[in-house]
Amino acid sequence: KYIVIEDSWGSNIGQFDDRRLLSEEFIKTRCTGGLFFLPYTPPSPIHHVFTQTLKRGDTGEEVLLLQNALKQLKFFPDMATTKFYGAITEQAVNKFQLAYKDEILTPLGLNAPTGRFGNATMKKLNSLI
């Protein structure tokens, strides 16, 4: 078993961008007494209308709802969500934008995803959830 930790102080940190993989055994031997494990509970289905644009570095409930919506649609990795729009969220938005590029990117004259949760991306996500 491994635990994925997303750092919040920037990108290009470590081997996996801003993510760390730590084995459960490592944590249990190094963090005795200071750490305990909680069971993972998948989020409830998202029924939310997004109205706020979001980008990397943003924080708050809207980010958490976005992550859970992307997870519900299988674009966000199967890991705990946070209220921080970091590299993992940006990558999930990129995947979503590419999956629906004809409706999100092409009308804006874009060939590559932006990673930004803007109006076109928001409109498509709202239509799916």
Secondary structure, DSSP 8 states (H G I E B T S, - for coil): -EEEEE-SS-SS-STBTTEEEEEHHHHHHHSTTT-----------------S-B-TT-BSHHHHHHHHHHHHTT-S-SS---SB--HHHHHHHHHHHHHTHHHHTGGGT-SS----B-HHHHHHHHHH-
